């Protein structure tokens, strides 16, 4: 008979009230749930009187099977209840043990008449069809709003449809749809989103400020305040050597205290803004080589705090004080208008999508919960009948994985619960809540966790299951050691150290087991952009080498695992091993590496349809059929098994035509008479035929034609996992047919549809083709591993940066708000709602990343192996050693600044306190002797991991080495000039080569903060501590704008100028605050000058703000280019030109200050500065107009001069 712990027995037997069971990983949660169901049945509650809600269909089936096994056993042992138990056993398959979707479907089928829907509906299970119907609904409502010229909707689209991504408004509506469908009353929720922007005329007095922004800033700065106080109170700072440090921190602390007081006392917003500006560190101080180690350590601690403080203040300022109060109010009013338009459009999308589904009599998964909620929540007699039915039917509602429930699901459960008739039994572990992308709300679990008393009372009880029956002592120890410092009440919502620790309960493991937790690391230095910008995915393949090398060493050391089924140790099998990753993006490359090393690998995650090798090939082929001038898709197709062009082939083709697209290079190569040219010709002929075919055939027919002409199905079937590949390709044909059946046409639109699905992480599941893993290593994502366990677990990619793209876009969606970035004429500004929304979203994402780490580490039964490339190893280790508090906790600020799982794990590992091993030195004795093994892969021979090519003979080797070294030494790269200059240049960048100072003032512009950035990206950070008056460049830009739109059909009066300025302000093209700084007299001088008289006479011949893109010879722009054939694409905007006497007069406005005392010298210098720029404009105009450029002029507004440049 199974022996249960005291807490498990309480969870199984306590009754009469609501119970929340917080069950840590490996604590027997499912066993407890099944045993509770059995106890209910044995005590007389029929299985049909229980509602058991699971998270997945597989979990529901597993639970049914386990209940049937227990009932079968009870039937054999309990003859008196045989008839009753046999009846219960037969009823299990039809009992309400299911996902919540399946239960909601039962509600709809029973009570469809409450909401008047056709009971003969079908379920929309095809993900492609569902996505297409939603896409069609979106297209229809978009067209209707635009045709109706709805001003608010157009303002919404204009705000988000930027130069780089016209899909952004659609993405917002589709993302918002997912959030809305998880809300109990989505209409009310959507309509309320614009109210968050209603702050009135006083920012500080608003609810948004008082309830969300102010508490956040106080919490953030209180920690900084405490750190500064501790530093100033330390004895080291009293020494004369550190006097400058002390003085600087003393002033900083005083100013910080002043700001916190102002924030606490609700001082005027603009005053708070100015006080925060003063929170700076004054004076310069440096360390001395003469200082002892203690002083140097303290100095470094002070420097670290200084940098932390500067970064924190910078973030707070740019988030909440980047604009004046007047500007903030204006932005919020604009945001309220646009948010109302978004909510209106979203409701239209939902209604239209529902109409399209009803026309086909279809329901999708979101309909099930929404319609069930409508049935149960209405205030009608029929709805009351439905509520009464379920409240009377179920004596207990049991919910598994309660931490992953959303607000709508919670409300449905509450509607069928009645305190007098039934109880609620909830099981879950908030530490394993990892489905935020499905709108899971762990706060629902946490609210009950903190509200329910530990000791049962009349209404509620909380039970903690902490005993871990899965893992060995080293595994539980390392998990606890890491998460003691990570999860806390203020980060993750739970006090891990006192309430969440794993308690070792797997005492069935024998002694002398190979079970040490291992940390395999490589001291990696930052050397490329990939290292610094890599986000969630894209493994460094030295990590895979480490994994492969360690698995090979398992064989050599004859690693043993314990088999609980027979109670004996045995040699490990490949199927005992799981490799866990954060994403699937490297699956194909990992497969190749394992295949090279003859290691069997089985990929268990199915949702990577569009990332598979075969789909990548066909989608790229479709792209070049649509537009062949796309180098990357084109080369991908050429290198694929369809055409088998080698890298040397592609190099030959490129060498013959270096300056055009690769498609042009292919067409040029046909004229060369060799074997390669014939292959190129065959490819181009096929591509041409397919492009013609595409013009008058359906997309699905085009796809099948590609399959037939290229033998793609046969080629893919011949590869490993070939049958699955073939099914995947056939499924694309079916999905293309579905796309066209939904009323969509066009190859370009189809490709965009697929790309949008991929961008929004809506990748489809591969069509299932049954395949047994056999004795193979499992590769899976951490999400895919949840609920599973493995004897040996490799956790790879600890250093990979967290995915934070949700914060970098122009909107962020939270459970209670949608934060928008608003577009002004020259910049974008984050609303206060977006700023606090980013803060909340980042915290949610980081807390979920910590929980994902917990799930991954707790999958291990016997051996856990952490694998990481550690950037800047020595510096990282020093930082981690300083981060942990004396009690082993990570400061909240450090957790909120985490960039990767390594920031959570690193401080607990204490690298400096341990001696590192080599993989090849590990034996069974070594494995048994320590709890943690540190393995430095830098000491490892690379041949251990990856098969190397055969070495040439010794004589050949030396000879080849000599020749190769000589060639390399004397090699002169023919395109080295191009490697120093980007192939794309904006005129604003090239101007600097001509000594053009136009852009220098912009670097200190207050418009260039992270929240107010020019539409062209600028890397310079704003220095918000400087004064914020308008710079010369900003005034110059505004002057250019007025001259761009000036109406030469008018009367030229000062009144006309003022009217035009007001018009630009109303159109939100001009900042009203800059008007007082405008040089109106200079503008009036120019429009009445002799030069401008021709504009008044023939305004239709005047061309202003002319954009151009031109491919120019590089050596005409940059002196260092020696290659006469090198080209650079130049993009810019010409202020204007005038057509006169069949020629062109080119002109450019300049607002530079001109020294009137030395006028001729000043004008000569200005002409010299801008001659190169005008020459560039002339070259550009020469390319797209046959007319001759007769004259080039600079309009010097400050000097009231028009000067010609020869």
CORKAFEN-V766528 format. One line per field, one symbol per residue. phi: phi as a letter, one per 30 degrees, with the letter a starting at -180 (. if undefined). Layout:
phi = ???
This chain:
phi = .dccddddddddcdajadbccccdeiciededdddddddddddjddddccccccdbddddddddddddddddddddcbddcedddddddddddcddcaddddddddddddbeddchcddcdccdcdddddddddddddddddddddddhddddddddddcdddcbddeddedddddeddddccdbdddddddddddddcicbdddddeddcbddeddddddddddddddddddddedddddcedddddddddddddedddddddchdeeddeddddeddbccicbbdcddddddddddeddddddedddddddedddddbbdbddeddddddddddddddddddddddddddddddddechcbcdddeddddddddcdcbddddedddeddddcdbcccchddcdcdddddddddccbedcabcccbabddcdbbedcidbdddddededddddddbdbaacbcccdccccdeedddddddddeccdadcbjibdddcbcddcdbddddddhcdbedbbcbbdccdbaddddcdbgkhddddddeddddddddedddhecbccddcibdbddceddcbccbdbcdcedddeddddechcdbbccdcdbedcdedddddddddddddaddbddeddeddddddbhdddddddeddedadccdddddddddeddcbddddddddddddddddddeddbbdddddddddeddchddddddddehdddddddddddedddddedddjcbjddddddddddddddhcecddedbeaddidbdccadddddeicbbebbcccidcddddbdeccdcabccdbabdcccccdbacbdddddddddddddddddddddddedddddddccbcbcbadcdhedddddddddddddcicdeeedddcdcaeddddedddhedcbddccedcdbedddddbdbccccdddcddddccdcdddddedddddddddddddddcdcddcddddcbddbbdeeddeddchddecddddcdddcddcbcddddbddddcddddcdddedddddddeddddcecdcdciddddeddddddddddicbddddedcdddddddeddcddddeddddbddcccbhcdbbbccddddcbdddcddcdbbdcbabdelabcbhhbbccbbdbcedcdddbddddddddeddcedddddddeddedcbdddddbbbcccddchbcbdcd
